Amino acid sequence: MDRLNDLRLFIDACVLGSFSAAGRKHGLSAAASSATIQRLEAALGVRLFERTTRRLRLTEEGEAYRHYGQQALDALTEAEQVLSAGQAEVRGTLRLSAPSDLGRNALLAHLDSFQRQHPRLKLALSLSDTPADLLADDIDLAIRYGLPRDSRMVARLLAPSRRVVCAAPALVDALGAPDTPDALATLPTLVLVTEAGPMQDWRYRSGDSTRSVKVARTHESNDGDVIRRWAIQGRGFAYKSLLDVEGDLQAKRLVTVLDDHFTEAAPLNALYHPHGFQPPRLKLLIAHLQQSFGG
C-alpha cells in the first residue's frame, strides 16, 4: 500500500466531495478511487466517510484524520521547499481564528509585521466571537481569552488580562457611576451574543466569593467590536477584556467602573492541538505574538 498517495487521494476526496472527482485528479477510475478509500479505512480500522446517494460526509474520525493528514502533507511540502531553496524560508498557509475586536484592532498589526518578515507565508484569518473547533474548522491556531474548554489543546500565554465594565465618560456623568454591581441590572448595557447564548451574566467578586449580576440586553450583537463601538458612543455599559479597550481607556474614550469588584482574569492564549510535528511557521508565529502582545 502507498499510504502517502492514499492520503493525498483522501484529502482530495474531502475537498472535492466525490471519490470519482478525486480519482480523476489522480488518474483513477471511480471504482479504483472508492477501493483505495476502503483499503485506507481497513488499514486504519475506522470509517472515514458516511456515504449517501447524494454526498459524502466525514465521520468524526475522518475529520481528525483529515486535520492531521493535511498537516503531514503540509509539513512534507514545506520540507521539500526548504531543501530545494537551500534555506529555512517560511512558506505555506497558517489558518487562524480570533475574536473580532482583538483581531481587527490589535492582531492584524502583529500579523502584518510577521508577514513582512516572512513574505512567502500565506494567512487565512477567521474573526468570530464564538470559539472555533480547530479540527472541524481546519484551524491551525486559535487566539482566545481564557483557558480552552477542550483540555487536550495546548495553551501558550500571550498576555495577561482581566474583565472590566466600561462606558463612555458622558454616559457615566449623565447616569452616575454605579455603586454596586447589582446596580448594573437597572442601567443600559451592551451584551455580546455567541453560539452559547447571550453573555449577560457578568461575574464579580464579593468578599471571598464570586457572584454575577444578570444585566438587561439594551443592545446586543454577535460582534465584540460592535459592542466596543457602541460603548464609545454612549449606548450603555460593556463587559470587555482590558486588552480590547486599553487604547480607548488611555484616550479617555472609555472609563471603567466598579474595578474593585470586576477582577476576573481573562488571559489571552494561543491555542492549538498537540501533535508530533509543529511546522516552523506555527512556532515562529506563536513566538512573535508572545513578544508583540507581551511588549
HUTA-V205397 format. One record per backbone hydrogen bond with DSSP energy under -0.5 kcal/mol. CO is the residue of the C=O (numbers start at 1). NH is the residue of the N-H. E is the energy in kcal/mol with one decimal. If there is no record, write none. Layout:
# HUTA-V205397
co:nh:e
CO:NH:E
CO:NH:E
This chain:
# HUTA-V205397
co:nh:e
1:3:-1.1
2:6:-2.3
3:7:-2.4
4:8:-2.1
5:9:-2.3
6:10:-2.5
7:11:-2.6
8:12:-2.2
9:13:-2.3
10:14:-2.0
11:15:-2.2
12:16:-3.1
13:17:-1.8
18:22:-1.9
19:23:-2.7
20:24:-2.4
21:25:-1.6
22:26:-1.1
23:26:-0.6
23:28:-3.6
24:27:-1.0
29:33:-2.5
30:34:-2.4
31:35:-2.3
32:36:-1.9
33:37:-1.9
34:38:-2.3
35:39:-2.3
36:40:-2.2
37:41:-2.6
38:42:-2.3
39:43:-2.1
40:44:-2.0
41:45:-2.1
41:46:-1.2
46:48:-0.5
48:59:-2.1
49:51:-0.6
50:57:-1.8
55:52:-1.5
57:50:-3.9
59:63:-2.5
60:64:-1.9
61:65:-2.5
62:66:-2.5
63:67:-2.2
64:68:-2.4
65:69:-2.5
66:70:-2.8
67:71:-1.7
68:72:-2.1
69:73:-2.3
70:74:-2.6
71:75:-2.6
72:76:-2.2
73:77:-2.6
74:78:-2.7
75:79:-2.5
76:80:-2.3
77:81:-2.4
78:82:-2.6
79:83:-2.4
80:84:-2.5
81:85:-2.3
82:86:-1.4
82:87:-1.1
87:89:-2.1
89:91:-0.5
92:122:-2.9
94:96:-0.6
94:124:-2.7
95:140:-2.0
95:141:-1.9
96:126:-2.5
97:143:-3.3
98:128:-2.3
99:103:-2.7
100:104:-2.4
101:105:-2.2
102:106:-2.0
102:107:-2.7
103:108:-1.8
106:110:-1.3
107:111:-2.6
108:112:-2.4
109:113:-2.0
110:114:-1.7
111:115:-2.6
112:116:-1.8
113:117:-1.0
114:118:-1.3
118:121:-1.9
120:92:-0.5
122:94:-2.4
124:96:-3.1
126:98:-2.1
126:128:-0.5
129:131:-0.6
132:134:-0.8
133:137:-3.1
134:139:-2.3
135:138:-0.9
141:97:-1.8
142:144:-0.6
142:271:-3.3
143:99:-0.6
144:269:-3.3
149:151:-0.8
150:153:-1.7
152:274:-0.7
154:272:-1.9
155:157:-0.5
156:270:-2.7
159:268:-3.2
161:266:-2.6
162:242:-2.9
164:166:-0.5
164:240:-2.4
165:257:-2.2
166:238:-2.8
167:255:-2.6
168:171:-0.6
168:172:-1.9
169:173:-2.5
170:174:-2.0
171:175:-2.7
172:176:-2.4
180:183:-1.1
181:184:-1.8
182:185:-1.5
183:186:-1.5
184:187:-1.3
188:237:-2.6
189:218:-0.7
189:219:-1.6
190:239:-0.6
191:221:-1.9
192:199:-3.2
194:197:-1.9
197:194:-2.0
198:200:-1.6
200:202:-0.8
200:215:-2.6
201:203:-0.7
202:213:-1.9
204:211:-2.9
206:209:-1.7
209:206:-2.8
211:204:-2.9
213:202:-2.4
213:215:-0.8
216:218:-0.9
219:191:-2.5
221:193:-2.5
222:129:-0.6
222:224:-0.5
223:227:-1.6
224:228:-2.0
225:229:-2.3
226:230:-2.8
227:231:-2.2
228:232:-2.1
229:233:-1.9
230:235:-2.5
231:168:-0.7
231:234:-1.4
237:190:-2.8
238:166:-2.5
238:240:-0.7
240:164:-3.0
241:244:-0.8
241:245:-1.0
242:245:-0.6
242:246:-1.3
245:249:-2.4
246:250:-2.3
247:251:-1.8
248:253:-2.3
248:254:-1.4
249:252:-1.1
255:167:-2.1
257:165:-0.6
258:261:-1.4
258:262:-2.4
261:205:-3.0
261:263:-1.3
264:163:-2.6
267:146:-3.1
267:269:-0.6
268:158:-3.3
268:159:-1.5
269:144:-2.4
269:271:-0.5
270:156:-2.4
271:142:-2.5
272:154:-3.4
277:279:-0.6
279:282:-1.0
279:283:-1.8
280:284:-2.9
281:285:-1.9
282:286:-2.3
283:287:-2.2
284:288:-2.3
285:289:-2.8
286:290:-2.5
287:291:-2.0
288:292:-2.7
289:293:-2.9
290:294:-1.8
291:295:-2.2
